[in-house]
């Protein structure tokens, strides 16, 4: 899928819960900007609370809507396009006396989120994912206890589209959609299609569409395939970083990388957003992903990306 509306977007920088000054970067992806559950864990605020929404109000510990709009405006003026990580699959997990980063309250135990508003009618029946070979479970049960929205509902779709439209009005260029394999392609398509065009006021050409790239963790052997989503937008190719990590850790011969790409089970490059590591793989134990914790190998791995002819 050629990104004709965003020809400058060859490189993406993912900023997870960071405040960073930019020089000449082209694109940045920012953590979820909508209100999330406040989680106190041993007096600390864990990174993953950003992935537990309780409303679509744009206020987090990073700032409020006015501050976000101002950041996006300044980025656009410098040619830095902003892509937002958005959570459409679920709301928060259970917590008594739940309160959000904008001060909203919720009753997650009863699936009641009045600041949206959502109630139990807007969610799938509670069940845990026990078998990742079962596509129905993966898409309709709860990911680690996070209440699973029913995207087949017209009402739910409208709320999600309204949220994405608000972000477009703020000047963003597109979205990283979190936890995509936990939603049906037939539900996501109408949601993406209903989002408004980007605005020329924010420097986009007339009729430009938002750019969607989708988090689909598919290393093989599960009931859901990344190829089910490529017609909707690009997918995050997790195998890219995983296979390079194996090579540079000595688990595979580096010389084998001469045919790196489709023969290794990667999707075509025009359907992919590739990366070395991200906020999830950096924290997943036992996956052997190279991260900044191995600085010498990590730098070599990053340099190797420049010289890899993916798809050739």
Order of alpha helices (4+ residues) and beta strands (2+ residues): beta-beta-beta-beta-alpha-beta-beta-beta-alpha-alpha-beta-alpha-beta-beta-alpha-beta-alpha
